[in-house]
């Protein structure tokens, strides 16, 4: 059983920063060493959308709206992914979801963590 534990959300003023973190926990050796982790978000009334992903080989991908404001990083051996968000805007307000896709195994989603950007 794989569980994703998210942390770091909250309320921040426009222009501020937040760091989201997610760790996958499971029985030792049960998750492929080749995998992709990432963050998605959902604004009420809209579809869930990609924010950023990172592969275990270090390859990263960002949504266009990130525009250099966010940085995704990984501690591969610990199945941990962080998303450093800076220059936050009110339109970044959403529920952010951690995602794990191991190679040739089932994908997993975290429960979601709220980020509010407001003055």
C-alpha atoms as an extended CHARMM CRD file, in Angstrom:
* protein
*
       119  EXT
         1         1  UNK       CA              0.0000000000        0.0000000000        0.0000000000  PROA      1               0.0000000000
         2         2  UNK       CA              1.5250000000        3.2840000000       -1.1580000000  PROA      2               0.0000000000
         3         3  UNK       CA              0.6040000000        6.4950000000        0.6620000000  PROA      3               0.0000000000
         4         4  UNK       CA              1.5280000000       10.0200000000       -0.3350000000  PROA      4               0.0000000000
         5         5  UNK       CA              1.8970000000       12.4920000000        2.5100000000  PROA      5               0.0000000000
         6         6  UNK       CA              1.7530000000       16.1580000000        1.5480000000  PROA      6               0.0000000000
         7         7  UNK       CA              2.7550000000       19.1800000000        3.6080000000  PROA      7               0.0000000000
         8         8  UNK       CA              3.4790000000       22.8800000000        3.3130000000  PROA      8               0.0000000000
         9         9  UNK       CA              0.2660000000       24.4540000000        2.0910000000  PROA      9               0.0000000000
        10        10  UNK       CA             -1.4340000000       27.4330000000        3.6520000000  PROA      10              0.0000000000
        11        11  UNK       CA             -2.1730000000       31.1160000000        3.2190000000  PROA      11              0.0000000000
        12        12  UNK       CA              0.3050000000       33.5220000000        1.6750000000  PROA      12              0.0000000000
        13        13  UNK       CA              0.1170000000       37.0620000000        0.3630000000  PROA      13              0.0000000000
        14        14  UNK       CA              0.5240000000       37.8100000000       -3.3360000000  PROA      14              0.0000000000
        15        15  UNK       CA              4.1960000000       37.8060000000       -4.2400000000  PROA      15              0.0000000000
        16        16  UNK       CA              5.0010000000       35.4650000000       -1.3820000000  PROA      16              0.0000000000
        17        17  UNK       CA              6.4890000000       31.9880000000       -1.3270000000  PROA      17              0.0000000000
        18        18  UNK       CA              5.4910000000       28.5200000000       -0.1890000000  PROA      18              0.0000000000
        19        19  UNK       CA              7.2160000000       25.1620000000       -0.3170000000  PROA      19              0.0000000000
        20        20  UNK       CA              5.1510000000       22.0240000000       -0.8260000000  PROA      20              0.0000000000
        21        21  UNK       CA              6.6060000000       18.6500000000        0.0340000000  PROA      21              0.0000000000
        22        22  UNK       CA              5.3900000000       15.1220000000       -0.6350000000  PROA      22              0.0000000000
        23        23  UNK       CA              6.8010000000       11.7810000000        0.4530000000  PROA      23              0.0000000000
        24        24  UNK       CA              5.6810000000        8.3710000000       -0.7190000000  PROA      24              0.0000000000
        25        25  UNK       CA              5.6420000000        5.7000000000        1.9330000000  PROA      25              0.0000000000
        26        26  UNK       CA              5.4030000000        1.9870000000        1.2530000000  PROA      26              0.0000000000
        27        27  UNK       CA              6.9820000000       -1.2910000000        2.1550000000  PROA      27              0.0000000000
        28        28  UNK       CA             10.7010000000       -1.2680000000        1.4230000000  PROA      28              0.0000000000
        29        29  UNK       CA             11.4490000000       -2.0990000000       -2.2020000000  PROA      29              0.0000000000
        30        30  UNK       CA              7.8090000000       -2.0840000000       -3.3230000000  PROA      30              0.0000000000
        31        31  UNK       CA              8.0850000000        1.0480000000       -5.4820000000  PROA      31              0.0000000000
        32        32  UNK       CA             10.0540000000        0.9420000000       -8.6930000000  PROA      32              0.0000000000
        33        33  UNK       CA             13.2990000000        2.9080000000       -8.6380000000  PROA      33              0.0000000000
        34        34  UNK       CA             12.2310000000        4.3780000000      -11.9720000000  PROA      34              0.0000000000
        35        35  UNK       CA              9.3550000000        6.7320000000      -11.4410000000  PROA      35              0.0000000000
        36        36  UNK       CA              7.9420000000       10.1720000000      -11.9500000000  PROA      36              0.0000000000
        37        37  UNK       CA              6.5390000000       12.4110000000       -9.2350000000  PROA      37              0.0000000000
        38        38  UNK       CA              4.8490000000       15.7090000000       -9.5890000000  PROA      38              0.0000000000
        39        39  UNK       CA              2.2960000000       18.2670000000       -8.5450000000  PROA      39              0.0000000000
        40        40  UNK       CA             -1.0800000000       19.0050000000      -10.0790000000  PROA      40              0.0000000000
        41        41  UNK       CA             -3.6890000000       21.4930000000       -8.9490000000  PROA      41              0.0000000000
        42        42  UNK       CA             -7.4010000000       22.0190000000       -9.1880000000  PROA      42              0.0000000000
        43        43  UNK       CA             -9.2760000000       25.2650000000       -8.9460000000  PROA      43              0.0000000000
        44        44  UNK       CA            -12.9540000000       24.8230000000       -7.9690000000  PROA      44              0.0000000000
        45        45  UNK       CA            -15.0270000000       24.3240000000      -11.0780000000  PROA      45              0.0000000000
        46        46  UNK       CA            -12.0510000000       23.5240000000      -13.2710000000  PROA      46              0.0000000000
        47        47  UNK       CA            -10.1840000000       20.4120000000      -14.3400000000  PROA      47              0.0000000000
        48        48  UNK       CA             -7.1210000000       19.2630000000      -12.4740000000  PROA      48              0.0000000000
        49        49  UNK       CA             -4.0440000000       20.5470000000      -14.2920000000  PROA      49              0.0000000000
        50        50  UNK       CA             -0.3500000000       19.8160000000      -14.3700000000  PROA      50              0.0000000000
        51        51  UNK       CA              1.9210000000       22.1210000000      -12.3880000000  PROA      51              0.0000000000
        52        52  UNK       CA              5.2780000000       20.3490000000      -12.5910000000  PROA      52              0.0000000000
        53        53  UNK       CA              6.7560000000       16.8600000000      -12.7680000000  PROA      53              0.0000000000
        54        54  UNK       CA             10.1830000000       15.3720000000      -12.2220000000  PROA      54              0.0000000000
        55        55  UNK       CA             11.4740000000       11.9940000000      -13.2770000000  PROA      55              0.0000000000
        56        56  UNK       CA             13.8290000000        9.8640000000      -11.2200000000  PROA      56              0.0000000000
        57        57  UNK       CA             16.4570000000       10.6250000000      -13.8880000000  PROA      57              0.0000000000
        58        58  UNK       CA             16.1130000000       14.3260000000      -13.0990000000  PROA      58              0.0000000000
        59        59  UNK       CA             14.0830000000       15.3930000000      -16.1190000000  PROA      59              0.0000000000
        60        60  UNK       CA             11.6130000000       18.1430000000      -15.2430000000  PROA      60              0.0000000000
        61        61  UNK       CA              8.5120000000       19.5360000000      -16.8950000000  PROA      61              0.0000000000
        62        62  UNK       CA              6.5520000000       22.6700000000      -16.0260000000  PROA      62              0.0000000000
        63        63  UNK       CA              3.2110000000       24.0800000000      -17.0390000000  PROA      63              0.0000000000
        64        64  UNK       CA              3.3820000000       27.2750000000      -19.0750000000  PROA      64              0.0000000000
        65        65  UNK       CA              1.7400000000       29.3000000000      -16.3220000000  PROA      65              0.0000000000
        66        66  UNK       CA              4.6550000000       28.5370000000      -13.9890000000  PROA      66              0.0000000000
        67        67  UNK       CA              6.7860000000       30.9280000000      -16.0590000000  PROA      67              0.0000000000
        68        68  UNK       CA              9.9220000000       30.4180000000      -13.9740000000  PROA      68              0.0000000000
        69        69  UNK       CA              8.2510000000       31.0440000000      -10.6210000000  PROA      69              0.0000000000
        70        70  UNK       CA              8.2950000000       27.4500000000       -9.3100000000  PROA      70              0.0000000000
        71        71  UNK       CA             11.0600000000       24.8880000000       -8.9460000000  PROA      71              0.0000000000
        72        72  UNK       CA             10.4830000000       21.1780000000       -8.5260000000  PROA      72              0.0000000000
        73        73  UNK       CA             13.1280000000       19.0050000000       -6.9090000000  PROA      73              0.0000000000
        74        74  UNK       CA             13.4470000000       15.4440000000       -5.7550000000  PROA      74              0.0000000000
        75        75  UNK       CA             15.1980000000       13.2500000000       -3.2400000000  PROA      75              0.0000000000
        76        76  UNK       CA             14.9730000000       10.1730000000       -5.4210000000  PROA      76              0.0000000000
        77        77  UNK       CA             16.0550000000        7.5860000000       -2.8660000000  PROA      77              0.0000000000
        78        78  UNK       CA             13.4750000000        8.8970000000       -0.3980000000  PROA      78              0.0000000000
        79        79  UNK       CA             10.6260000000        9.1800000000       -2.9330000000  PROA      79              0.0000000000
        80        80  UNK       CA             10.2190000000       12.7970000000       -1.9110000000  PROA      80              0.0000000000
        81        81  UNK       CA              9.3320000000       15.6870000000       -4.1660000000  PROA      81              0.0000000000
        82        82  UNK       CA              9.3140000000       19.3700000000       -3.2670000000  PROA      82              0.0000000000
        83        83  UNK       CA              7.7710000000       22.2990000000       -5.0750000000  PROA      83              0.0000000000
        84        84  UNK       CA              9.2320000000       25.6860000000       -4.2250000000  PROA      84              0.0000000000
        85        85  UNK       CA              6.7460000000       28.3430000000       -5.2640000000  PROA      85              0.0000000000
        86        86  UNK       CA              7.6620000000       32.0030000000       -5.4440000000  PROA      86              0.0000000000
        87        87  UNK       CA              5.9650000000       35.0450000000       -6.8690000000  PROA      87              0.0000000000
        88        88  UNK       CA              2.5960000000       33.5610000000       -6.0000000000  PROA      88              0.0000000000
        89        89  UNK       CA             -0.4890000000       35.1030000000       -7.5370000000  PROA      89              0.0000000000
        90        90  UNK       CA             -4.1380000000       34.9580000000       -6.4380000000  PROA      90              0.0000000000
        91        91  UNK       CA             -4.8220000000       32.7230000000       -9.4490000000  PROA      91              0.0000000000
        92        92  UNK       CA             -2.4510000000       30.1430000000       -7.9620000000  PROA      92              0.0000000000
        93        93  UNK       CA             -5.0610000000       29.5140000000       -5.2640000000  PROA      93              0.0000000000
        94        94  UNK       CA             -6.0440000000       25.8650000000       -5.6030000000  PROA      94              0.0000000000
        95        95  UNK       CA             -5.8580000000       22.4310000000       -4.0650000000  PROA      95              0.0000000000
        96        96  UNK       CA             -2.4690000000       20.9750000000       -4.9620000000  PROA      96              0.0000000000
        97        97  UNK       CA             -2.1160000000       17.2220000000       -5.4170000000  PROA      97              0.0000000000
        98        98  UNK       CA              1.0170000000       15.1250000000       -5.2750000000  PROA      98              0.0000000000
        99        99  UNK       CA              1.2760000000       12.3860000000       -7.9020000000  PROA      99              0.0000000000
       100       100  UNK       CA              3.4900000000        9.3060000000       -8.1520000000  PROA      100             0.0000000000
       101       101  UNK       CA              3.7870000000        7.1870000000      -11.2850000000  PROA      101             0.0000000000
       102       102  UNK       CA              6.1940000000        4.2970000000      -10.8340000000  PROA      102             0.0000000000
       103       103  UNK       CA              7.4360000000        2.5040000000      -13.9440000000  PROA      103             0.0000000000
       104       104  UNK       CA              5.0740000000       -0.3650000000      -14.8270000000  PROA      104             0.0000000000
       105       105  UNK       CA              3.1500000000        0.0440000000      -11.5720000000  PROA      105             0.0000000000
       106       106  UNK       CA             -0.0720000000        1.7500000000      -10.5170000000  PROA      106             0.0000000000
       107       107  UNK       CA             -0.1200000000        5.5040000000      -10.1080000000  PROA      107             0.0000000000
       108       108  UNK       CA             -1.0180000000        7.1760000000       -6.8190000000  PROA      108             0.0000000000
       109       109  UNK       CA             -2.4320000000       10.5180000000       -5.7360000000  PROA      109             0.0000000000
       110       110  UNK       CA             -2.1280000000       12.3950000000       -2.4900000000  PROA      110             0.0000000000
       111       111  UNK       CA             -5.2370000000       13.6950000000       -0.7040000000  PROA      111             0.0000000000
       112       112  UNK       CA             -4.5460000000       17.2860000000       -1.7320000000  PROA      112             0.0000000000
       113       113  UNK       CA             -3.3460000000       20.3440000000        0.1290000000  PROA      113             0.0000000000
       114       114  UNK       CA             -4.8600000000       23.8200000000        0.0220000000  PROA      114             0.0000000000
       115       115  UNK       CA             -2.8700000000       26.8320000000       -1.1190000000  PROA      115             0.0000000000
       116       116  UNK       CA             -4.4980000000       30.2390000000       -0.7140000000  PROA      116             0.0000000000
       117       117  UNK       CA             -2.9250000000       33.3670000000       -2.1480000000  PROA      117             0.0000000000
       118       118  UNK       CA             -4.6900000000       36.4260000000       -0.8310000000  PROA      118             0.0000000000
       119       119  UNK       CA             -4.0300000000       39.7750000000        0.7660000000  PROA      119             0.0000000000
